[in-house]
């Protein structure tokens, strides 16, 4: 009888201990899916061995503000989109454009970055001066992105070639296997300025876009993340991170009003 009693006490004590561990003191940890290469928003920092970039600084600051921890997992861009649809990850941040079509299957935070699309060509190219010159040209971009849809919808006469990673498209452009690459303005500009050997941008910004943080549908995190994002915009942290990666603020964010 006594033995049974102490066993019961033990079980009771252990469940109380477990409850304490999993309770209010333990910080919640969420998985964050990101793109493995989309400069300067997310990329592998070879020196630290960690993912680095504007989005990475932003999501870490949001996590600090909202009081949770993040575990970053990097993958191809289309894996981030499908990882939200399947609910495999809790959060996705990958310079992901908020589109009506995506919003049917995933949830987005308030917009956090204003972007758009732009064309890069080889420095010595004189035939392509804007999107009006793309007919019959080999135009590269990345699969599953807004640029792919834009080219399909607006330039059916161009020869569209898609790549799993955008860097492969830039390399083919450098090697003369493509006539042009169309991609997100900040990425094209950053690549051309920092890595692109002999490339230049041409034409105007083609389509206004806004990036949002993504979640599986009906995620309870959306509100907390929006609140934390707004705090970081109001207290200047957003601007500090922005300046670190882009210099002085060129594109605003609507949510700062
Ligand atoms: N903004 C683009 C999109 O959402 C591309 C993003 C990316 O390559 N990471 O389709």
Boltz pocket constraint, residues with backbone or C-beta under 6 A from the ligand:
constraints:
  - pocket:
      binder: B
      contacts: [[A, 35], [A, 37], [A, 38], [A, 77], [A, 94], [A, 95], [A, 96], [A, 97], [A, 98], [A, 142], [A, 144], [A, 145], [A, 146], [A, 147], [A, 184]]
      max_distance: 6.0
